Protein backbone atom coordinates (compact mmCIF):
# COMPACT_ATOMS: atom_id res chain seq x y z
CA UNK A 1 0.00 0.00 0.00
CA UNK A 2 1.32 3.42 -0.90
CA UNK A 3 1.18 6.63 1.10
CA UNK A 4 -1.97 7.79 -0.64
CA UNK A 5 -5.14 6.06 0.55
CA UNK A 6 -6.52 3.64 -2.00
CA UNK A 7 -3.25 3.31 -3.93
CA UNK A 8 -1.63 -0.08 -3.82
CA UNK A 9 0.85 -2.11 -5.80
CA UNK A 10 0.25 -5.80 -6.31
CA UNK A 11 3.22 -8.06 -6.95
CA UNK A 12 3.03 -11.75 -7.72
CA UNK A 13 5.39 -14.19 -6.09
CA UNK A 14 7.04 -14.76 -9.47
CA UNK A 15 7.61 -11.01 -9.99
CA UNK A 16 9.06 -10.71 -6.49
CA UNK A 17 11.34 -13.70 -7.06
CA UNK A 18 12.62 -12.29 -10.38
CA UNK A 19 13.26 -8.87 -8.84
CA UNK A 20 14.97 -10.48 -5.84
CA UNK A 21 17.28 -12.53 -8.08
CA UNK A 22 18.16 -9.50 -10.23
CA UNK A 23 18.95 -7.43 -7.15
CA UNK A 24 21.00 -10.25 -5.63
CA UNK A 25 23.06 -10.51 -8.82
CA UNK A 26 23.51 -6.73 -8.89
CA UNK A 27 24.72 -6.73 -5.28
CA UNK A 28 27.20 -9.52 -6.09
CA UNK A 29 28.50 -7.60 -9.11
CA UNK A 30 29.01 -4.62 -6.79
CA UNK A 31 31.17 -6.79 -4.54
CA UNK A 32 28.69 -7.65 -1.78
CA UNK A 33 29.48 -11.11 -0.42
CA UNK A 34 28.22 -13.46 2.26
CA UNK A 35 28.64 -11.90 5.70
CA UNK A 36 28.91 -8.33 4.40
CA UNK A 37 26.71 -5.68 6.03
CA UNK A 38 24.22 -3.76 3.90
CA UNK A 39 21.99 -0.87 4.97
CA UNK A 40 18.80 -0.45 2.97
CA UNK A 41 17.51 3.13 2.96
CA UNK A 42 14.29 3.39 1.02
CA UNK A 43 10.57 3.82 1.63
CA UNK A 44 8.40 0.77 2.19
CA UNK A 45 7.71 -0.60 -1.29
CA UNK A 46 8.09 -3.85 -3.23
CA UNK A 47 11.66 -2.88 -4.15
CA UNK A 48 12.56 -2.58 -0.46
CA UNK A 49 11.13 -6.04 0.21
CA UNK A 50 13.06 -7.49 -2.75
CA UNK A 51 16.23 -5.78 -1.48
CA UNK A 52 15.89 -7.40 1.92
CA UNK A 53 15.24 -10.79 0.34
CA UNK A 54 18.19 -10.34 -2.05
CA UNK A 55 20.52 -9.68 0.88
CA UNK A 56 19.24 -12.75 2.68
CA UNK A 57 19.57 -14.79 -0.51
CA UNK A 58 23.29 -14.00 -0.89
CA UNK A 59 23.97 -14.20 2.85
CA UNK A 60 24.57 -10.50 3.47
CA UNK A 61 23.44 -9.10 6.81
CA UNK A 62 21.03 -6.25 6.22
CA UNK A 63 19.52 -3.44 8.26
CA UNK A 64 16.56 -1.38 7.12
CA UNK A 65 16.39 2.36 7.76
CA UNK A 66 13.33 4.22 6.53
CA UNK A 67 13.22 7.89 5.59
CA UNK A 68 12.66 10.55 8.20
CA UNK A 69 15.97 10.36 10.08
CA UNK A 70 18.44 13.21 10.25
CA UNK A 71 21.85 12.72 8.66
CA UNK A 72 23.40 12.19 12.10
CA UNK A 73 20.76 9.64 13.16
CA UNK A 74 21.17 7.83 9.86
CA UNK A 75 24.96 7.69 10.31
CA UNK A 76 24.51 6.31 13.85
CA UNK A 77 22.20 3.58 12.62
CA UNK A 78 24.56 2.60 9.83
CA UNK A 79 27.50 2.38 12.25
CA UNK A 80 25.43 0.29 14.68
DAGI-V790083 format. One record per residue. N is the residue number from 1. RES is the residue in three letters. PHI is phi in whole degrees, 0 to 359 (none if undefined). PSI is psi in degrees with one decimal (999 if undefined). D_CENTER is the distance of its C-alpha to the mean C-alpha in Angstrom with 2 decimals. Layout:
n-><N & N>
res-><RES & RES>
phi-><PHI & PHI>
psi-><PSI & PSI>
d_center-><D_CENTER & D_CENTER>
This chain:
n-><1 & 2 & 3 & 4 & 5 & 6 & 7 & 8 & 9 & 10 & 11 & 12 & 13 & 14 & 15 & 16 & 17 & 18 & 19 & 20 & 21 & 22 & 23 & 24 & 25 & 26 & 27 & 28 & 29 & 30 & 31 & 32 & 33 & 34 & 35 & 36 & 37 & 38 & 39 & 40 & 41 & 42 & 43 & 44 & 45 & 46 & 47 & 48 & 49 & 50 & 51 & 52 & 53 & 54 & 55 & 56 & 57 & 58 & 59 & 60 & 61 & 62 & 63 & 64 & 65 & 66 & 67 & 68 & 69 & 70 & 71 & 72 & 73 & 74 & 75 & 76 & 77 & 78 & 79 & 80>
res-><UNK & UNK & UNK & UNK & UNK & UNK & UNK & UNK & UNK & UNK & UNK & UNK & UNK & UNK & UNK & UNK & UNK & UNK & UNK & UNK & UNK & UNK & UNK & UNK & UNK & UNK & UNK & UNK & UNK & UNK & UNK & UNK & UNK & UNK & UNK & UNK & UNK & UNK & UNK & UNK & UNK & UNK & UNK & UNK & UNK & UNK & UNK & UNK & UNK & UNK & UNK & UNK & UNK & UNK & UNK & UNK & UNK & UNK & UNK & UNK & UNK & UNK & UNK & UNK & UNK & UNK & UNK & UNK & UNK & UNK & UNK & UNK & UNK & UNK & UNK & UNK & UNK & UNK & UNK & UNK>
phi-><none & 272 & 296 & 281 & 301 & 86 & 261 & 216 & 241 & 254 & 232 & 281 & 300 & 298 & 298 & 295 & 297 & 297 & 295 & 299 & 295 & 297 & 294 & 299 & 294 & 296 & 299 & 296 & 296 & 276 & 98 & 283 & 235 & 304 & 91 & 292 & 256 & 231 & 253 & 257 & 239 & 199 & 290 & 296 & 198 & 302 & 295 & 295 & 297 & 297 & 295 & 297 & 295 & 296 & 298 & 298 & 297 & 265 & 87 & 273 & 280 & 234 & 233 & 250 & 233 & 269 & 301 & 111 & 265 & 290 & 301 & 293 & 296 & 297 & 299 & 299 & 294 & 295 & 297 & 295>
psi-><136.3 & 179.3 & -35.8 & 132.4 & 138.3 & -8.8 & 126.8 & 157.6 & 128.3 & 132.3 & 131.2 & 163.5 & -40.7 & -44.2 & -42.0 & -41.4 & -45.1 & -43.8 & -41.1 & -45.3 & -42.5 & -43.6 & -39.5 & -43.7 & -38.0 & -44.2 & -42.0 & -40.3 & -27.8 & 0.1 & 6.2 & 128.3 & 172.2 & 132.0 & -14.0 & 157.2 & 134.2 & 133.3 & 127.2 & 118.1 & 93.3 & 160.3 & 160.7 & 117.8 & 169.7 & -33.7 & -36.6 & -41.9 & -45.8 & -35.1 & -42.9 & -44.5 & -36.7 & -41.8 & -45.9 & -38.5 & -37.8 & -1.5 & 17.1 & 140.3 & 130.6 & 149.8 & 143.4 & 128.6 & 119.1 & 160.8 & 160.7 & -4.3 & 148.1 & 166.1 & -39.8 & -44.0 & -39.5 & -45.3 & -41.5 & -43.8 & -39.0 & -43.3 & -38.8 & 999>
d_center-><16.50 & 16.39 & 18.04 & 21.34 & 23.30 & 23.86 & 21.00 & 18.59 & 16.60 & 17.45 & 15.61 & 17.56 & 16.56 & 17.62 & 15.51 & 12.33 & 13.62 & 14.48 & 11.21 & 9.56 & 12.58 & 12.53 & 9.11 & 10.40 & 13.63 & 12.43 & 10.90 & 14.26 & 16.24 & 14.89 & 16.24 & 13.46 & 15.43 & 15.79 & 15.95 & 14.21 & 12.13 & 8.77 & 7.79 & 4.71 & 7.15 & 7.11 & 9.22 & 8.96 & 9.07 & 8.88 & 6.51 & 3.81 & 5.62 & 6.04 & 3.09 & 4.17 & 7.38 & 7.64 & 7.62 & 10.02 & 11.89 & 12.82 & 13.49 & 11.38 & 11.16 & 8.00 & 8.43 & 6.91 & 9.27 & 10.13 & 12.76 & 16.34 & 16.79 & 19.43 & 18.99 & 20.77 & 18.77 & 15.48 & 17.25 & 18.52 & 15.24 & 13.93 & 17.34 & 17.33>
